[in-house]
Amino acid sequence: MTGGWIKWYRQYKDCEALGHGTDWSLVGAWVAIVEMAQHSPTVFLGERVDRGEFGFTYRMLQSQWRKSPSKLKAVFDHFADYGMIEIRQAGKCSVLRVVNFDQYQSATDDERYQFGNGRQ
């Protein structure tokens, strides 16, 4: 998925889980996770994936993110320890759920804005 947008608040610099904005490997991983989360339900490798979730295999992410499975697991464990994500096994894949996705990524009328629509 390449279209759409995600909300990003400057308050990420206050987030201990993101190293107060100074640990760019964690910041980049978090942006990638939120960006990969589905905005509507879909199916991945035969498994239902709801809004705020994405299906993956470690092999797929290893290729995309160029990280070893142990590094991926360490990042996922880090975010899970902070209550930011949950991962469940689902058949041939895993499904990652961003906790509170709707709280941070829901669109209100004032927030439905894309560049080029006259509002900047």
Secondary structure, DSSP 8 states (H G I E B T S, - for coil): ---S-----GGGGG-GGGGGGT-HHHHHHHHHHHHHS-SS-EEETTEEE-TTEEEE-HHHHHHHHT--HHHHHHHHHHHHHTTSEEEEEETTEEEEEETTHHHHH---GGG---TTSS--
